[in-house]
Amino acid sequence: MRQNLEKALRAAMTYSEFRDLVSELAEKHGTTGPEQTEAYKNYTALNDRRMRRWDKTLRITDDQVEEIRDYEQSVFWLVITESWCGDAAPSLPVMNRMSELNEKIQLRIILRIDFPEVMDLFLTDGKQSIPKLIAIDAETFAVLAVWGPLPSKAAEIASAYKSEHGSLTAAFKEDLQQWFNADKGRNILEDLMGLLALKQVGDRS
């Protein structure tokens, strides 16, 4: 595992580099990965707009800022995603803001298509669900915690819907995006603050 993680981190993008990639793809009507479908291209463009909005509107309380800045362990937050991944759009800006507040938190991003061997180490119910964040000790490369693909409350909503309807429909996914907008990143932030306390938030289905 360590060898795979080290390789991924060497090739990983910063948040700024990932944002530049998504913006360029959106401008050229493209997407990451081999499936260059209209749907994925449109999702990439939508995510570009969403992340731009989240970057501007995300709010963190003074108490949360202080707690983030007090975190003393040097870690990599390695995120597996794709440009078209709608659930990453609200999550990545929160991760980035936290990393900006504490230099010991180094946010790095890789594409699932480029690192299947890493993705397969962190499956959700046997599936390659993204986004997936792996918190890694910067010195030992030990995995401290894993988070994703959804924040805890959204995961509960999705699980209840899946239990009743069998699968997550396109209409449900639209409703979930509305939930993200109404929540304003609070649940994501709460979960990630748990990672700083080295509490295993765990995989979410």
C-alpha positions as a LaTeX table, in Angstrom:
\begin{tabular}{lrrr}
\hline
Residue & $x$ (\AA) & $y$ (\AA) & $z$ (\AA) \\
\hline
Met1 & 0.00 & 0.00 & 0.00 \\
Arg2 & 2.74 & 2.48 & 0.96 \\
Gln3 & 4.40 & 2.21 & $-2.44$ \\
Asn4 & 1.11 & 2.90 & $-4.21$ \\
Leu5 & 0.34 & 5.87 & $-1.99$ \\
Glu6 & 3.81 & 7.37 & $-2.42$ \\
Lys7 & 3.54 & 7.00 & $-6.20$ \\
Ala8 & 0.12 & 8.66 & $-6.20$ \\
Leu9 & 1.29 & 11.55 & $-4.04$ \\
Arg10 & 4.27 & 12.24 & $-6.29$ \\
Ala11 & 1.95 & 12.58 & $-9.29$ \\
Ala12 & $-0.94$ & 14.28 & $-7.48$ \\
Met13 & $-2.31$ & 17.74 & $-8.22$ \\
Thr14 & $-2.76$ & 20.61 & $-5.82$ \\
Tyr15 & $-6.26$ & 22.04 & $-5.49$ \\
Ser16 & $-5.26$ & 24.99 & $-7.66$ \\
Glu17 & $-4.00$ & 22.65 & $-10.37$ \\
Phe18 & $-7.18$ & 20.60 & $-10.23$ \\
Arg19 & $-9.33$ & 23.72 & $-10.45$ \\
Asp20 & $-7.33$ & 24.87 & $-13.48$ \\
Leu21 & $-7.84$ & 21.46 & $-15.09$ \\
Val22 & $-11.59$ & 21.47 & $-14.51$ \\
Ser23 & $-11.94$ & 25.04 & $-15.75$ \\
Glu24 & $-9.95$ & 24.26 & $-18.90$ \\
Leu25 & $-12.03$ & 21.15 & $-19.56$ \\
Ala26 & $-15.25$ & 23.08 & $-18.99$ \\
Glu27 & $-14.14$ & 25.76 & $-21.43$ \\
Lys28 & $-13.28$ & 23.16 & $-24.08$ \\
His29 & $-16.40$ & 21.08 & $-23.35$ \\
Gly30 & $-14.35$ & 18.13 & $-22.16$ \\
Thr31 & $-14.06$ & 15.84 & $-19.16$ \\
Thr32 & $-11.59$ & 13.54 & $-17.46$ \\
Gly33 & $-11.53$ & 9.83 & $-18.17$ \\
Pro34 & $-12.12$ & 7.75 & $-21.29$ \\
Glu35 & $-15.90$ & 8.18 & $-21.34$ \\
Gln36 & $-16.20$ & 11.49 & $-23.19$ \\
Thr37 & $-19.99$ & 11.54 & $-22.99$ \\
Glu38 & $-22.14$ & 14.65 & $-23.19$ \\
Ala39 & $-23.37$ & 13.95 & $-19.67$ \\
Tyr40 & $-19.85$ & 13.88 & $-18.19$ \\
Lys41 & $-18.86$ & 16.98 & $-20.15$ \\
Asn42 & $-21.90$ & 18.83 & $-18.84$ \\
Tyr43 & $-21.24$ & 17.67 & $-15.27$ \\
Thr44 & $-17.66$ & 18.93 & $-15.55$ \\
Ala45 & $-18.89$ & 22.37 & $-16.59$ \\
Leu46 & $-21.46$ & 22.35 & $-13.80$ \\
Asn47 & $-18.84$ & 21.35 & $-11.23$ \\
Asp48 & $-16.58$ & 24.17 & $-12.37$ \\
Arg49 & $-19.35$ & 26.65 & $-11.60$ \\
Arg50 & $-20.25$ & 24.96 & $-8.34$ \\
Met51 & $-16.68$ & 24.88 & $-7.02$ \\
Arg52 & $-16.21$ & 28.52 & $-7.96$ \\
Arg53 & $-19.33$ & 29.35 & $-5.94$ \\
Trp54 & $-18.29$ & 27.20 & $-2.99$ \\
Asp55 & $-14.84$ & 28.79 & $-2.94$ \\
Lys56 & $-16.48$ & 32.19 & $-2.54$ \\
Thr57 & $-19.36$ & 31.40 & $-0.17$ \\
Leu58 & $-17.95$ & 28.83 & 2.28 \\
Arg59 & $-17.94$ & 30.10 & 5.86 \\
Ile60 & $-15.98$ & 28.67 & 8.79 \\
Thr61 & $-16.56$ & 29.86 & 12.36 \\
Asp62 & $-13.80$ & 31.41 & 14.44 \\
Asp63 & $-13.81$ & 28.42 & 16.80 \\
Gln64 & $-13.40$ & 26.04 & 13.87 \\
Val65 & $-10.58$ & 28.14 & 12.43 \\
Glu66 & $-8.77$ & 28.01 & 15.77 \\
Glu67 & $-9.21$ & 24.24 & 16.03 \\
Ile68 & $-7.92$ & 23.69 & 12.49 \\
Arg69 & $-4.89$ & 25.88 & 13.13 \\
Asp70 & $-4.13$ & 24.00 & 16.36 \\
Tyr71 & $-3.81$ & 20.68 & 14.52 \\
Glu72 & $-0.18$ & 19.60 & 14.87 \\
Gln73 & 0.26 & 16.37 & 12.87 \\
Ser74 & 1.69 & 16.61 & 9.36 \\
Val75 & $-0.67$ & 14.80 & 6.99 \\
Phe76 & $-1.50$ & 14.39 & 3.35 \\
Trp77 & $-5.15$ & 14.49 & 2.42 \\
Leu78 & $-5.15$ & 12.47 & $-0.78$ \\
Val79 & $-8.44$ & 12.75 & $-2.68$ \\
Ile80 & $-9.51$ & 10.43 & $-5.48$ \\
Thr81 & $-12.03$ & 12.02 & $-7.85$ \\
Glu82 & $-12.85$ & 12.99 & $-11.45$ \\
Ser83 & $-13.81$ & 16.31 & $-13.01$ \\
Trp84 & $-17.42$ & 15.15 & $-13.48$ \\
Cys85 & $-17.95$ & 13.95 & $-9.89$ \\
Gly86 & $-20.84$ & 15.99 & $-8.52$ \\
Asp87 & $-20.31$ & 14.95 & $-4.90$ \\
Ala88 & $-16.75$ & 16.32 & $-5.00$ \\
Ala89 & $-17.86$ & 19.83 & $-5.96$ \\
Pro90 & $-19.00$ & 20.85 & $-2.43$ \\
Ser91 & $-16.38$ & 18.74 & $-0.62$ \\
Leu92 & $-13.11$ & 19.80 & $-2.24$ \\
Pro93 & $-13.51$ & 23.53 & $-1.47$ \\
Val94 & $-13.99$ & 22.67 & 2.23 \\
Met95 & $-10.88$ & 20.50 & 2.22 \\
Asn96 & $-8.94$ & 23.24 & 0.47 \\
Arg97 & $-10.00$ & 25.94 & 2.92 \\
Met98 & $-8.93$ & 23.77 & 5.84 \\
Ser99 & $-5.55$ & 23.09 & 4.23 \\
Glu100 & $-5.09$ & 26.83 & 3.66 \\
Leu101 & $-5.57$ & 27.41 & 7.38 \\
Asn102 & $-2.91$ & 24.87 & 8.40 \\
Glu103 & 0.20 & 24.11 & 6.35 \\
Lys104 & 0.50 & 20.73 & 8.06 \\
Ile105 & $-2.54$ & 19.59 & 6.05 \\
Gln106 & $-1.36$ & 19.05 & 2.48 \\
Leu107 & $-4.26$ & 18.52 & 0.08 \\
Arg108 & $-3.46$ & 16.46 & $-3.02$ \\
Ile109 & $-5.80$ & 15.20 & $-5.74$ \\
Ile110 & $-5.57$ & 12.29 & $-8.16$ \\
Leu111 & $-7.93$ & 11.05 & $-10.85$ \\
Arg112 & $-9.52$ & 7.64 & $-10.35$ \\
Ile113 & $-8.83$ & 6.66 & $-13.94$ \\
Asp114 & $-5.08$ & 7.20 & $-13.44$ \\
Phe115 & $-4.72$ & 5.23 & $-10.19$ \\
Pro116 & $-7.02$ & 2.19 & $-10.17$ \\
Glu117 & $-4.60$ & 0.39 & $-7.85$ \\
Val118 & $-5.11$ & 3.09 & $-5.21$ \\
Met119 & $-8.87$ & 3.28 & $-5.75$ \\
Asp120 & $-9.18$ & $-0.47$ & $-5.27$ \\
Leu121 & $-7.65$ & $-0.14$ & $-1.81$ \\
Phe122 & $-10.48$ & 2.12 & $-0.69$ \\
Leu123 & $-13.70$ & 0.74 & $-2.12$ \\
Thr124 & $-17.15$ & 1.53 & $-0.74$ \\
Asp125 & $-19.34$ & $-1.56$ & $-0.58$ \\
Gly126 & $-17.14$ & $-3.07$ & $-3.26$ \\
Lys127 & $-17.54$ & $-0.08$ & $-5.58$ \\
Gln128 & $-15.10$ & 2.59 & $-6.78$ \\
Ser129 & $-17.17$ & 5.41 & $-5.29$ \\
Ile130 & $-15.74$ & 8.93 & $-5.38$ \\
Pro131 & $-14.73$ & 11.31 & $-4.00$ \\
Lys132 & $-12.66$ & 9.41 & $-1.48$ \\
Leu133 & $-10.29$ & 11.17 & 0.93 \\
Ile134 & $-7.43$ & 9.23 & 2.52 \\
Ala135 & $-5.70$ & 10.91 & 5.47 \\
Ile136 & $-2.04$ & 9.80 & 5.45 \\
Asp137 & 0.68 & 10.45 & 8.03 \\
Ala138 & 3.30 & 12.49 & 6.17 \\
Glu139 & 6.22 & 10.70 & 7.86 \\
Thr140 & 5.15 & 7.05 & 8.11 \\
Phe141 & 2.58 & 7.00 & 5.28 \\
Ala142 & 0.20 & 5.17 & 7.60 \\
Val143 & $-3.46$ & 5.62 & 6.70 \\
Leu144 & $-5.05$ & 7.51 & 9.58 \\
Ala145 & $-8.62$ & 7.77 & 8.32 \\
Val146 & $-10.79$ & 7.45 & 5.23 \\
Trp147 & $-13.75$ & 9.64 & 4.29 \\
Gly148 & $-16.27$ & 9.71 & 1.47 \\
Pro149 & $-17.90$ & 9.60 & $-0.95$ \\
Leu150 & $-20.63$ & 11.49 & 0.96 \\
Pro151 & $-20.69$ & 13.43 & 4.22 \\
Ser152 & $-22.35$ & 11.54 & 7.06 \\
Lys153 & $-25.82$ & 13.13 & 6.94 \\
Ala154 & $-26.04$ & 12.94 & 3.15 \\
Ala155 & $-24.97$ & 9.29 & 3.35 \\
Glu156 & $-27.85$ & 8.59 & 5.72 \\
Ile157 & $-30.29$ & 10.26 & 3.35 \\
Ala158 & $-28.93$ & 8.29 & 0.39 \\
Ser159 & $-29.00$ & 5.01 & 2.31 \\
Ala160 & $-32.63$ & 5.52 & 3.32 \\
Tyr161 & $-33.63$ & 6.37 & $-0.25$ \\
Lys162 & $-31.78$ & 3.36 & $-1.64$ \\
Ser163 & $-33.45$ & 1.06 & 0.90 \\
Glu164 & $-36.88$ & 2.28 & $-0.20$ \\
His165 & $-36.34$ & 2.63 & $-3.96$ \\
Gly166 & $-33.51$ & 0.21 & $-4.72$ \\
Ser167 & $-31.20$ & 2.74 & $-6.39$ \\
Leu168 & $-30.37$ & 6.44 & $-6.47$ \\
Thr169 & $-32.29$ & 8.07 & $-9.31$ \\
Ala170 & $-31.29$ & 11.17 & $-11.27$ \\
Ala171 & $-34.11$ & 13.05 & $-9.52$ \\
Phe172 & $-32.73$ & 12.03 & $-6.12$ \\
Lys173 & $-29.25$ & 13.22 & $-7.08$ \\
Glu174 & $-30.69$ & 16.61 & $-8.01$ \\
Asp175 & $-32.45$ & 16.76 & $-4.64$ \\
Leu176 & $-29.19$ & 15.84 & $-2.93$ \\
Gln177 & $-27.44$ & 18.77 & $-4.58$ \\
Gln178 & $-30.15$ & 21.00 & $-3.15$ \\
Trp179 & $-29.40$ & 19.48 & 0.25 \\
Phe180 & $-25.72$ & 20.34 & $-0.19$ \\
Asn181 & $-26.65$ & 23.93 & $-1.04$ \\
Ala182 & $-28.90$ & 24.27 & 2.00 \\
Asp183 & $-26.34$ & 22.68 & 4.33 \\
Lys184 & $-23.68$ & 25.18 & 3.18 \\
Gly185 & $-20.84$ & 22.74 & 3.81 \\
Arg186 & $-21.53$ & 22.38 & 7.54 \\
Asn187 & $-21.79$ & 18.58 & 7.56 \\
Ile188 & $-18.68$ & 18.19 & 5.40 \\
Leu189 & $-16.76$ & 20.47 & 7.74 \\
Glu190 & $-17.99$ & 18.61 & 10.83 \\
Asp191 & $-16.88$ & 15.29 & 9.36 \\
Leu192 & $-13.47$ & 16.62 & 8.37 \\
Met193 & $-12.98$ & 18.20 & 11.79 \\
Gly194 & $-13.47$ & 14.67 & 13.08 \\
Leu195 & $-10.55$ & 13.56 & 10.93 \\
Leu196 & $-8.35$ & 16.16 & 12.60 \\
Ala197 & $-9.25$ & 14.58 & 15.93 \\
Leu198 & $-8.17$ & 11.26 & 14.35 \\
Lys199 & $-11.69$ & 9.94 & 14.66 \\
Gln200 & $-12.46$ & 7.39 & 11.97 \\
Val201 & $-15.38$ & 8.86 & 10.11 \\
Gly202 & $-15.32$ & 5.84 & 7.82 \\
Asp203 & $-16.61$ & 4.88 & 4.41 \\
Arg204 & $-20.05$ & 6.08 & 3.43 \\
Ser205 & $-22.27$ & 4.33 & 0.96 \\
\hline
\end{tabular}
